[in-house]
Amino acid sequence: MSSSKENKTEWITIADAVERMPIPVSKSTVRRWIDEGKHGIVAGRFGGRLVIRADSLPQIVEETNPETW
């Protein structure tokens, strides 16, 4: 058996995502981005709650242009 570390993915709520982003966005903006498939956000449902894969957040920051919000 090989000894490899498990790659654990962190899933966060939309509220947590908004708090972690260095640019000001609302929860409704993040939801719209998810619905429209923008910025490479990886999202899903867990226990009925919409969650975002935390490692997809930097893509939002790098690709976001305030003029396209």
DSSP file (Angstrom, degrees, kcal/mol; ACC not computed):
  #  RESIDUE AA STRUCTURE BP1 BP2  ACC     N-H-->O    O-->H-N    N-H-->O    O-->H-N    TCO  KAPPA ALPHA  PHI   PSI    X-CA   Y-CA   Z-CA
    1    1 A M              0   0    0      0, 0.0     2,-0.2     0, 0.0     0, 0.0   0.000 360.0 360.0 360.0 130.5    0.0    0.0    0.0
    2    2 A S        -     0   0    0      1,-0.1     2,-1.0     2,-0.0     0, 0.0  -0.538 360.0-129.7 -84.3 150.9    1.4    3.4   -0.9
    3    3 A S        +     0   0    0     -2,-0.2     2,-0.4     2,-0.0    -1,-0.1  -0.814  42.7 155.8-103.2  97.6    1.5    6.2    1.5
    4    4 A S        -     0   0    0     -2,-1.0     2,-0.2     0, 0.0    -2,-0.0  -0.936  42.9-113.2-121.5 146.4    0.0    9.3   -0.2
    5    5 A K        -     0   0    0     -2,-0.4     2,-0.3     1,-0.1    -2,-0.0  -0.519  33.2-115.1 -75.9 141.0   -1.7   12.2    1.4
    6    6 A E        -     0   0    0     -2,-0.2     2,-1.0     1,-0.1    -1,-0.1  -0.566  20.5-132.5 -73.9 138.4   -5.3   12.7    0.8
    7    7 A N        -     0   0    0     -2,-0.3     2,-0.5     2,-0.0    -1,-0.1  -0.800  27.5-163.8 -93.1  98.8   -6.2   15.8   -1.1
    8    8 A K        -     0   0    0     -2,-1.0     2,-0.4     1,-0.0    -3,-0.0  -0.718   6.9-145.5 -91.3 129.9   -9.0   17.3    0.9
    9    9 A T        -     0   0    0     -2,-0.5     2,-0.5    45,-0.0    44,-0.0  -0.769   9.5-137.6 -94.2 134.7  -11.1   19.9   -0.8
   10   10 A E        -     0   0    0     -2,-0.4    44,-3.0     2,-0.0     2,-0.5  -0.821  16.2-164.2 -94.3 125.8  -12.5   22.7    1.3
   11   11 A W  E     -A   53   0A   0     -2,-0.5     2,-0.3    42,-0.2    42,-0.2  -0.928  11.1-175.9-109.4 132.5  -16.1   23.7    0.6
   12   12 A I  E     -A   52   0A   0     40,-3.0    40,-3.4    -2,-0.5     2,-0.1  -0.863  25.5-106.8-128.1 159.7  -17.4   27.0    1.9
   13   13 A T  E  >  -A   51   0A   0     -2,-0.3     4,-2.2    38,-0.2    38,-0.2  -0.306  35.5-107.9 -77.0 167.1  -20.7   28.8    2.0
   14   14 A I  H  > S+     0   0    0     36,-0.6     4,-2.5     1,-0.2     5,-0.2   0.898 121.6  55.1 -62.7 -39.9  -21.4   31.8   -0.2
   15   15 A A  H  > S+     0   0    0      1,-0.2     4,-1.9     2,-0.2    -1,-0.2   0.912 109.0  47.4 -60.1 -42.7  -21.2   34.1    2.9
   16   16 A D  H  > S+     0   0    0      2,-0.2     4,-1.8     1,-0.2    -1,-0.2   0.894 110.5  52.7 -64.3 -39.7  -17.7   32.7    3.6
   17   17 A A  H  X S+     0   0    0     -4,-2.2     4,-1.2     1,-0.2    -2,-0.2   0.917 107.8  50.6 -62.4 -43.9  -16.7   33.2    0.0
   18   18 A V  H  < S+     0   0    0     -4,-2.5     3,-0.4     1,-0.2     7,-0.2   0.900 110.7  49.8 -61.2 -41.5  -17.8   36.9    0.1
   19   19 A E  H  < S+     0   0    0     -4,-1.9    -1,-0.2     1,-0.2    -2,-0.2   0.837 110.8  49.8 -66.2 -33.6  -15.8   37.4    3.3
   20   20 A R  H  < S+     0   0    0     -4,-1.8    -1,-0.2    -5,-0.1    -2,-0.2   0.677  89.1  96.4 -81.1 -17.9  -12.7   35.9    1.8
   21   21 A M     <  -     0   0    0     -4,-1.2     4,-0.1    -3,-0.4    36,-0.0  -0.548  66.9-146.3 -79.4 135.9  -12.7   37.8   -1.4
   22   22 A P  S    S+     0   0    0      0, 0.0    -1,-0.1     0, 0.0    -4,-0.1   0.464  82.6  70.0 -80.0   0.9  -10.4   40.9   -1.5
   23   23 A I  S    S-     0   0    0     -5,-0.1     2,-0.6     2,-0.0    -2,-0.1  -0.914  95.1-105.6-115.3 146.5  -12.9   42.7   -3.8
   24   24 A P        +     0   0    0      0, 0.0     2,-0.3     0, 0.0    -5,-0.1  -0.584  54.3 151.0 -76.3 116.7  -16.4   43.9   -2.7
   25   25 A V        -     0   0    0     -2,-0.6     2,-0.2    -7,-0.2    -4,-0.1  -0.967  37.2-124.9-138.3 155.9  -19.1   41.6   -4.0
   26   26 A S     >  -     0   0    0     -2,-0.3     4,-1.9     1,-0.1     5,-0.2  -0.557  26.4-112.9 -95.8 164.9  -22.5   40.7   -2.7
   27   27 A K  H  > S+     0   0    0      1,-0.2     4,-2.4     2,-0.2     5,-0.2   0.876 118.9  55.6 -62.4 -36.8  -23.9   37.2   -2.1
   28   28 A S  H  > S+     0   0    0      1,-0.2     4,-2.2     2,-0.2    -1,-0.2   0.853 104.7  53.1 -66.9 -32.6  -26.3   37.7   -5.0
   29   29 A T  H  > S+     0   0    0      2,-0.2     4,-2.5     1,-0.2    -1,-0.2   0.925 109.5  47.9 -65.8 -44.0  -23.5   38.5   -7.3
   30   30 A V  H  X S+     0   0    0     -4,-1.9     4,-2.2     2,-0.2    -2,-0.2   0.910 111.5  50.5 -63.4 -41.9  -21.7   35.3   -6.4
   31   31 A R  H  X S+     0   0    0     -4,-2.4     4,-2.7     1,-0.2    -1,-0.2   0.907 110.6  49.7 -61.3 -41.1  -24.9   33.3   -6.9
   32   32 A R  H  X S+     0   0    0     -4,-2.2     4,-2.5     2,-0.2    -2,-0.2   0.914 108.3  52.6 -64.3 -42.6  -25.4   34.9  -10.3
   33   33 A W  H  X>S+     0   0    0     -4,-2.5     5,-2.6     2,-0.2     4,-0.7   0.907 111.1  47.8 -58.8 -41.7  -21.8   34.1  -11.3
   34   34 A I  H ><5S+     0   0    0     -4,-2.2     3,-1.0     3,-0.2    -2,-0.2   0.949 112.3  48.4 -63.9 -48.7  -22.5   30.4  -10.3
   35   35 A D  H 3<5S+     0   0    0     -4,-2.7    -2,-0.2     1,-0.3    -1,-0.2   0.857 116.0  44.1 -59.7 -36.4  -25.8   30.4  -12.3
   36   36 A E  H 3<5S-     0   0    0     -4,-2.5    -1,-0.3    -5,-0.2    -2,-0.2   0.497 110.0-121.5 -88.5  -4.7  -24.1   31.9  -15.3
   37   37 A G  T <<5 +     0   0    0     -3,-1.0     3,-0.5    -4,-0.7    -3,-0.2   0.799  57.1 158.8  70.6  28.4  -21.0   29.6  -15.1
   38   38 A K    > < +     0   0    0     -5,-2.6     3,-1.4    -6,-0.2    -1,-0.2  -0.517  49.2   9.6 -87.6 152.5  -18.7   32.6  -14.8
   39   39 A H  T 3  S-     0   0    0      1,-0.3    -1,-0.2    -2,-0.2    24,-0.1   0.578 111.7 -81.0  64.7  16.1  -15.2   32.8  -13.4
   40   40 A G  T 3  S+     0   0    0     -3,-0.5    -1,-0.3     1,-0.2     2,-0.3   0.737  71.0 171.1  68.4  22.4  -14.6   29.1  -13.0
   41   41 A I    <   -     0   0    0     -3,-1.4     2,-0.6    -8,-0.1    -1,-0.2  -0.498  23.2-150.4 -69.2 129.7  -16.5   28.8   -9.7
   42   42 A V        +     0   0    0     11,-0.4    11,-3.2    -2,-0.3     2,-0.3  -0.914  29.4 163.7-102.3 118.3  -17.0   25.2   -8.7
   43   43 A A  E     +B   52   0A   0     -2,-0.6     2,-0.3     9,-0.2     9,-0.2  -0.902   9.8 157.4-135.0 160.5  -20.2   24.9   -6.7
   44   44 A G  E     -B   51   0A   0      7,-2.3     7,-3.1    -2,-0.3     2,-0.4  -0.941  39.5 -88.2-163.9-177.3  -22.6   22.2   -5.5
   45   45 A R  E     +B   50   0A   0     -2,-0.3     2,-0.4     5,-0.2     5,-0.2  -0.899  30.9 179.1-110.3 136.0  -25.2   21.4   -2.9
   46   46 A F  E >  S-B   49   0A   0      3,-2.7     3,-1.7    -2,-0.4    -2,-0.0  -0.957  78.6 -16.2-135.2 115.4  -24.4   19.8    0.5
   47   47 A G  T 3  S-     0   0    0     -2,-0.4     3,-0.1     1,-0.3    -1,-0.0   0.841 128.3 -54.6  60.1  33.1  -27.3   19.2    2.8
   48   48 A G  T 3  S+     0   0    0      1,-0.3     2,-0.4     0, 0.0    -1,-0.3   0.393 115.9 115.5  83.0  -4.2  -29.5   21.5    0.7
   49   49 A R  E <   - B   0  46A   0     -3,-1.7    -3,-2.7   -36,-0.0     2,-0.4  -0.825  69.0-122.3-103.9 137.3  -27.0   24.3    1.1
   50   50 A L  E     - B   0  45A   0     -2,-0.4   -36,-0.6    -5,-0.2     2,-0.3  -0.643  38.0-178.7 -76.2 125.6  -25.1   25.8   -1.9
   51   51 A V  E     -AB  13  44A   0     -7,-3.1    -7,-2.3    -2,-0.4     2,-0.4  -0.894  17.2-143.2-127.6 157.8  -21.4   25.6   -1.3
   52   52 A I  E     -AB  12  43A   0    -40,-3.4   -40,-3.0    -2,-0.3     2,-0.6  -0.931  25.3-113.5-121.4 140.8  -18.3   26.7   -3.2
   53   53 A R  E >   -A   11   0A   0    -11,-3.2     3,-2.2    -2,-0.4   -11,-0.4  -0.652  27.8-142.3 -73.2 119.2  -15.0   24.9   -3.6
   54   54 A A  G >  S+     0   0    0    -44,-3.0     3,-1.6    -2,-0.6    -1,-0.2   0.807  95.2  61.8 -57.5 -35.0  -12.6   27.3   -1.8
   55   55 A D  G 3  S+     0   0    0    -45,-0.4    -1,-0.3     1,-0.3     4,-0.2   0.526  94.0  64.7 -75.2  -0.9   -9.8   26.8   -4.3
   56   56 A S  G <> S+     0   0    0     -3,-2.2     4,-0.9   -14,-0.2     3,-0.4   0.565  82.0  81.7 -91.5  -8.8  -11.9   28.2   -7.1
   57   57 A L  H X> S+     0   0    0     -3,-1.6     4,-1.7    -4,-0.3     3,-1.0   0.904  81.6  58.8 -63.8 -43.9  -12.0   31.7   -5.4
   58   58 A P  H 3> S+     0   0    0      0, 0.0     4,-2.6     0, 0.0    -1,-0.2   0.850 100.4  59.2 -56.8 -31.4   -8.6   32.9   -6.6
   59   59 A Q  H 3> S+     0   0    0     -3,-0.4     4,-1.9    -4,-0.2    -2,-0.2   0.870 103.0  52.6 -63.3 -35.6   -9.8   32.4  -10.2
   60   60 A I  H <X S+     0   0    0     -3,-1.0     4,-1.4    -4,-0.9    -1,-0.2   0.949 111.8  45.0 -62.8 -48.5  -12.7   34.8   -9.5
   61   61 A V  H  < S+     0   0    0     -4,-1.7    -2,-0.2     1,-0.2     3,-0.2   0.908 115.1  46.8 -64.1 -44.1  -10.3   37.5   -8.2
   62   62 A E  H  < S+     0   0    0     -4,-2.6    -1,-0.2     1,-0.2    -2,-0.2   0.845 120.3  37.2 -68.1 -34.3   -7.8   37.1  -11.0
   63   63 A E  H  < S+     0   0    0     -4,-1.9     2,-0.3    -5,-0.2    -1,-0.2   0.565  90.2 110.0 -97.0  -9.7  -10.4   37.1  -13.8
   64   64 A T     <  -     0   0    0     -4,-1.4     3,-0.0    -3,-0.2    -4,-0.0  -0.494  41.8-173.3 -79.1 132.6  -12.8   39.7  -12.5
   65   65 A N    >   -     0   0    0     -2,-0.3     3,-3.0     1,-0.1     4,-0.3  -0.991  23.7-139.8-118.9 119.3  -13.1   43.1  -14.2
   66   66 A P  G >  S+     0   0    0      0, 0.0     3,-1.0     0, 0.0    -1,-0.1   0.756 101.3  63.9 -53.0 -25.7  -15.4   45.5  -12.2
   67   67 A E  G 3  S+     0   0    0      1,-0.2    -3,-0.0     2,-0.1     0, 0.0   0.693 100.4  52.6 -71.4 -17.5  -16.8   46.7  -15.5
   68   68 A T  G <         0   0    0     -3,-3.0    -1,-0.2     1,-0.2    -4,-0.0   0.377 360.0 360.0-100.3   4.0  -18.2   43.2  -16.2
   69   69 A W    <         0   0    0     -3,-1.0    -1,-0.2    -4,-0.3    -2,-0.1   0.517 360.0 360.0 -68.2 360.0  -20.1   42.7  -12.9
